[in-house]
């Protein structure tokens, strides 16, 4: 039998354990706890981020240390975060959306506040905030990931090489309608093979040949795509530079190839959510992302490319001057015509299967 004293002690222990376990829970993917902060508290910032752990860890702690502003970071996928911003538009719980780029967000610009950082003038001309809403901070170019153990004697220098009959059914490529890396790779292909005109017959004739060499095989996951090449399932894939360089740094038998006909550098942007409760701190965050300190830090230590003029770039990255860019690439046009491009691709894909 338990006496009252024993029961009281047990209840106290249970309450203490409950408090400890609750305190250890993660904020990742949860609602921001704005109940602890008043609307005019000037020492808080809520950041919705879809960026990599390494990029978050390079920027956020430094921002907190240098500004004294406490960041509450909510980590999730781009699609999930964008839906969250949309659902909260009448009462924004976040201040910053650090995800995607103008191509993906242009049609949603009513969700964001117009702001051009004073640091914008220090960015490479083609990556300045021309829309007024989206500030490109870093870039992750489109590349080929090539498995050196599988590619053998097959030449892999550009888009034309993807039509090699020996690669039929052996190319890792995603669905452009659902994969940002696949869509941007398709955009690069269209611009490069259409001599700067992505909707030309010449561009889409090449796409038809490329689809034929895919032989009906398309990846459903961007992450699985580059992993399948690194793991030896495919000799080549179309993806972003960032994961490929990470594989190389970790000893995987892969190499990064920038197509000789041209690559594109979509500017990964940061944007302030319209109606943000901590607007001034959000502006400071955008400024900080474009600052010389952070641009040099990320460029010198990580695997994405800084976009500030003369920013440092790690020795394990291909020098930017050695990369051919596609002719006449227009990110604004691509963002406005994303649906038209993916619809046309699906039409050509369906035709090839019939």
C-alpha positions as CSV (number, residue, x, y, z in Angstrom):
1,X,0.0,0.0,0.0
2,X,1.2,3.5,-0.8
3,X,0.7,6.2,1.8
4,X,0.0,9.9,1.0
5,X,3.6,10.9,1.4
6,X,4.8,8.3,-1.1
7,X,2.2,9.3,-3.7
8,X,3.1,12.9,-3.3
9,X,6.8,12.2,-3.9
10,X,5.9,10.1,-7.0
11,X,3.8,12.9,-8.4
12,X,6.6,15.4,-7.9
13,X,9.1,13.1,-9.7
14,X,6.7,12.6,-12.6
15,X,6.1,16.3,-13.0
16,X,9.9,17.0,-13.0
17,X,10.5,14.3,-15.6
18,X,7.7,15.8,-17.7
19,X,9.3,19.2,-17.5
20,X,12.7,17.9,-18.5
21,X,11.4,15.9,-21.5
22,X,9.4,18.9,-22.7
23,X,12.4,21.2,-22.5
24,X,14.4,18.8,-24.6
25,X,12.0,18.8,-27.6
26,X,13.2,20.3,-30.9
27,X,11.7,23.4,-32.5
28,X,12.3,22.0,-36.0
29,X,9.1,22.0,-38.0
30,X,7.0,23.3,-35.1
31,X,5.0,26.5,-34.7
32,X,7.2,29.5,-33.6
33,X,6.6,30.1,-29.9
34,X,5.7,33.8,-30.2
35,X,3.9,33.6,-26.9
36,X,7.2,34.3,-25.1
37,X,7.8,37.5,-27.1
38,X,5.7,40.7,-27.5
39,X,5.1,42.0,-30.9
40,X,7.4,44.9,-30.3
41,X,10.2,42.9,-28.8
42,X,13.3,44.0,-30.8
43,X,15.4,41.0,-29.9
44,X,13.8,38.1,-31.9
45,X,13.6,36.8,-35.5
46,X,11.7,33.8,-36.8
47,X,13.4,32.3,-39.9
48,X,11.7,29.6,-42.0
49,X,14.5,27.8,-43.8
50,X,14.8,25.0,-46.3
51,X,18.6,25.4,-46.6
52,X,21.1,22.7,-45.7
53,X,22.2,22.1,-42.1
54,X,25.7,23.3,-42.9
55,X,24.5,26.6,-44.4
56,X,22.1,27.2,-41.5
57,X,24.9,26.5,-39.0
58,X,27.3,28.8,-40.8
59,X,24.9,31.8,-40.9
60,X,22.5,31.7,-37.9
61,X,24.9,31.4,-34.9
62,X,27.1,34.2,-36.4
63,X,24.1,36.4,-36.9
64,X,23.0,35.9,-33.3
65,X,26.5,36.6,-32.0
66,X,27.1,39.7,-34.1
67,X,23.6,41.3,-33.7
68,X,22.4,40.1,-30.3
69,X,19.1,39.0,-32.0
70,X,17.8,35.6,-31.0
71,X,16.7,33.5,-34.0
72,X,14.0,30.9,-33.9
73,X,14.6,28.6,-36.8
74,X,11.9,26.5,-38.4
75,X,13.4,23.9,-40.7
76,X,11.3,22.2,-43.4
77,X,11.1,21.6,-47.2
78,X,10.5,24.6,-49.5
79,X,7.0,23.5,-50.5
80,X,5.9,23.0,-46.9
81,X,7.3,26.3,-45.8
82,X,5.7,28.2,-48.7
83,X,2.3,26.6,-47.9
84,X,2.9,27.7,-44.3
85,X,3.6,31.3,-45.3
86,X,0.4,31.3,-47.5
87,X,-1.7,29.9,-44.7
88,X,-0.4,32.5,-42.3
89,X,-0.7,35.5,-44.6
90,X,-3.4,37.2,-42.4
91,X,-1.3,36.7,-39.3
92,X,2.4,36.0,-40.2
93,X,4.2,33.9,-37.6
94,X,7.5,34.0,-39.5
95,X,9.7,37.0,-40.5
96,X,12.1,35.4,-43.1
97,X,11.6,32.8,-45.8
98,X,15.1,31.4,-46.6
99,X,14.2,29.1,-49.4
100,X,13.9,28.7,-53.2
101,X,14.6,31.5,-55.7
102,X,12.8,34.0,-57.9
103,X,11.9,31.3,-60.4
104,X,9.8,29.5,-57.9
105,X,8.5,32.5,-55.9
106,X,7.7,35.2,-58.5
107,X,4.1,34.1,-58.7
108,X,3.8,34.4,-54.9
109,X,5.4,37.8,-54.5
110,X,2.3,39.1,-52.8
111,X,3.4,37.1,-49.8
112,X,6.6,39.1,-49.4
113,X,7.7,42.6,-48.5
114,X,9.5,44.7,-50.9
115,X,13.1,45.3,-49.7
116,X,16.4,45.9,-51.4
117,X,19.4,45.7,-49.1
118,X,22.1,48.5,-49.1
119,X,24.5,45.5,-49.7
120,X,22.8,44.7,-53.0
121,X,25.1,47.1,-54.9
122,X,28.1,44.9,-53.9
123,X,26.6,41.7,-55.5
124,X,27.5,40.4,-59.0
125,X,25.4,42.4,-61.4
126,X,23.3,39.5,-62.7
127,X,22.4,38.5,-59.1
128,X,21.2,41.8,-57.8
129,X,17.7,42.2,-56.5
130,X,16.0,43.4,-59.6
131,X,12.5,42.4,-58.6
132,X,12.5,44.4,-55.3
133,X,11.4,41.3,-53.4
134,X,14.0,38.5,-53.7
135,X,17.6,38.9,-52.6
136,X,19.9,36.3,-54.2
137,X,22.5,35.3,-51.6
138,X,24.2,32.2,-52.8
139,X,24.1,30.0,-56.0
140,X,24.0,26.3,-56.7
141,X,24.7,25.8,-60.4
142,X,23.3,23.0,-62.6
143,X,25.9,20.3,-63.3
144,X,26.4,16.7,-64.2
145,X,27.3,14.2,-61.5
146,X,29.5,11.5,-63.1
147,X,30.5,8.2,-61.4
148,X,34.1,7.7,-62.4
149,X,33.9,3.9,-61.8
150,X,31.0,3.5,-64.2
151,X,31.4,6.1,-67.0
152,X,34.4,4.2,-68.5
153,X,35.5,5.6,-71.8
154,X,32.3,7.5,-72.5
155,X,33.0,11.2,-73.0
156,X,31.0,13.4,-70.6
157,X,31.7,17.1,-71.4
158,X,28.3,18.6,-72.3
159,X,24.6,18.1,-73.2
160,X,25.4,16.5,-76.6
161,X,27.2,13.7,-74.8
162,X,23.9,12.7,-73.0
163,X,22.7,11.4,-76.4
164,X,25.3,8.7,-76.5
165,X,23.5,5.4,-77.2
166,X,25.7,3.7,-74.6
167,X,23.9,5.8,-72.0
168,X,20.3,4.8,-73.0
169,X,18.4,4.2,-69.8
170,X,21.4,5.0,-67.7
171,X,20.9,8.8,-67.0
172,X,19.5,9.9,-63.7
173,X,17.0,12.7,-64.2
174,X,14.0,13.9,-62.2
175,X,10.6,15.2,-63.0
176,X,10.8,18.9,-63.9
177,X,7.3,19.5,-62.6
178,X,8.2,18.4,-59.1
179,X,12.0,18.7,-58.8
180,X,13.7,22.1,-58.7
181,X,17.0,20.6,-59.8
182,X,15.4,18.8,-62.7
183,X,13.5,21.9,-63.8
184,X,16.6,24.1,-63.7
185,X,18.7,21.4,-65.5
186,X,16.0,21.4,-68.2
187,X,16.1,25.2,-68.4
188,X,19.8,25.1,-68.8
189,X,19.5,22.5,-71.5
190,X,16.8,24.5,-73.4
191,X,18.9,27.7,-73.3
192,X,22.1,26.0,-74.2
193,X,20.8,23.8,-77.0
194,X,18.5,26.5,-78.4
195,X,21.3,29.1,-78.7
196,X,19.6,31.3,-76.1
197,X,16.0,30.7,-77.2
198,X,14.5,28.1,-74.8
199,X,11.3,27.7,-76.7
200,X,12.8,27.3,-80.2
201,X,12.3,24.2,-82.3
202,X,16.0,23.5,-82.1
203,X,15.9,23.4,-78.3
204,X,12.9,21.1,-78.1
205,X,14.2,18.8,-80.9
206,X,17.2,18.2,-78.6
207,X,14.9,17.6,-75.6
208,X,13.1,14.9,-77.7
209,X,16.4,13.1,-78.3
210,X,17.3,13.4,-74.6
211,X,13.9,12.0,-73.5
212,X,14.4,9.1,-75.9
213,X,17.7,8.3,-74.3
214,X,16.2,8.4,-70.8
215,X,14.2,5.3,-72.0
216,X,11.3,6.1,-69.7
217,X,13.4,6.2,-66.5
218,X,12.9,9.3,-64.3
219,X,13.7,9.8,-60.6
220,X,10.9,10.8,-58.2
221,X,13.3,12.4,-55.7
222,X,16.0,15.0,-56.3
223,X,17.9,13.7,-53.3
224,X,17.7,10.1,-54.5
225,X,18.9,11.2,-57.9
226,X,22.4,12.3,-57.0
227,X,22.7,9.5,-54.4
228,X,21.9,6.9,-57.1
229,X,24.9,8.1,-59.1
230,X,27.2,8.2,-56.1
231,X,26.1,4.7,-55.0
232,X,26.9,3.3,-58.5
233,X,23.4,2.8,-59.9
234,X,23.8,5.3,-62.7
235,X,26.9,6.6,-64.4
236,X,25.6,10.1,-64.8
237,X,22.9,12.4,-63.5
238,X,21.7,16.0,-63.8
239,X,21.6,17.9,-60.5
240,X,23.0,20.7,-58.4
241,X,26.7,21.3,-57.7
242,X,26.4,21.4,-53.9
243,X,25.7,17.7,-53.3
244,X,28.2,16.6,-55.8
245,X,31.1,18.5,-54.2
246,X,30.0,17.1,-50.8
247,X,30.2,13.6,-52.2
248,X,33.7,14.4,-53.5
249,X,34.8,15.8,-50.2
250,X,33.6,12.6,-48.5
251,X,35.5,10.4,-50.9
252,X,32.8,9.2,-53.2
253,X,34.1,8.2,-56.7
254,X,32.3,11.0,-58.5
255,X,33.2,14.2,-60.3
256,X,31.4,17.4,-61.1
257,X,31.0,18.4,-64.8
258,X,29.8,21.8,-66.0
259,X,28.3,21.3,-69.5
260,X,30.6,23.0,-72.0
261,X,27.5,24.4,-73.8
262,X,26.6,26.3,-70.6
263,X,25.3,26.1,-67.1
264,X,22.9,28.4,-65.1
265,X,23.3,29.8,-61.7
266,X,19.9,30.2,-60.1
267,X,20.3,32.6,-57.2
268,X,19.1,31.0,-53.9
269,X,17.3,34.0,-52.4
270,X,16.2,35.3,-49.0
271,X,13.0,37.2,-48.6
272,X,11.0,39.1,-45.9
273,X,7.5,37.8,-45.2
274,X,4.9,40.5,-45.8
275,X,3.5,41.7,-42.4
276,X,6.5,40.3,-40.5
277,X,6.2,41.2,-36.8
278,X,10.0,41.8,-36.6
279,X,10.5,43.7,-39.8
280,X,13.6,45.7,-38.8
281,X,15.4,42.5,-37.6
282,X,14.4,40.8,-40.9
283,X,16.0,43.6,-42.8
284,X,19.2,43.2,-40.7
285,X,19.2,39.5,-41.6
286,X,19.0,40.1,-45.3
287,X,21.8,42.7,-45.0
288,X,23.9,40.2,-43.0
289,X,23.4,37.4,-45.6
290,X,24.9,39.7,-48.3
291,X,27.6,41.0,-46.1
292,X,31.3,40.5,-46.9
293,X,31.8,38.5,-43.7
294,X,29.1,35.9,-44.5
295,X,29.8,35.7,-48.2
296,X,33.5,35.0,-47.6
297,X,32.7,32.5,-44.8
298,X,30.3,30.5,-46.9
299,X,32.4,30.7,-50.0
300,X,35.6,29.6,-48.3
301,X,34.2,26.8,-46.2
302,X,31.0,25.3,-47.7
303,X,29.9,24.0,-51.1
304,X,27.6,26.7,-52.4
305,X,28.8,29.8,-54.3
306,X,28.7,33.3,-52.8
307,X,27.3,36.0,-55.1
308,X,29.1,39.0,-53.7
309,X,31.7,40.5,-56.0
310,X,35.3,39.3,-55.2
311,X,34.0,36.9,-52.5
312,X,36.3,34.1,-51.5
313,X,35.8,30.6,-53.1
314,X,37.2,27.4,-51.6
315,X,40.0,25.7,-53.5
316,X,37.9,22.5,-54.0
317,X,35.3,24.5,-56.0
318,X,35.7,25.0,-59.8
319,X,36.7,28.6,-60.3
320,X,33.7,30.6,-61.5
321,X,35.7,32.1,-64.4
322,X,36.2,28.5,-65.8
323,X,32.5,27.9,-66.1
324,X,30.6,28.6,-69.3
325,X,27.2,30.2,-68.7
326,X,24.3,29.8,-71.1
327,X,23.5,32.6,-73.5
328,X,20.7,35.1,-72.7
329,X,19.5,33.3,-69.5
330,X,16.6,35.3,-68.1
331,X,15.6,34.2,-64.6
332,X,12.5,36.4,-64.6
333,X,11.3,35.0,-67.9
334,X,11.9,31.4,-66.7
335,X,9.9,32.1,-63.5
336,X,7.0,33.6,-65.5
337,X,7.0,30.6,-67.9
338,X,7.7,27.7,-65.5
339,X,4.3,26.2,-66.0
340,X,4.5,26.5,-69.8
341,X,7.9,24.8,-69.8
342,X,6.9,21.9,-67.6
343,X,3.6,21.4,-69.6
344,X,5.5,21.3,-72.9
345,X,8.0,18.9,-71.4
346,X,5.2,16.5,-70.3
347,X,3.6,16.7,-73.8
348,X,6.9,15.7,-75.4
349,X,7.4,13.0,-72.8
350,X,4.0,11.6,-73.4
351,X,4.5,11.7,-77.1
352,X,7.8,9.7,-76.7
353,X,6.0,7.0,-74.7
354,X,3.2,6.5,-77.3
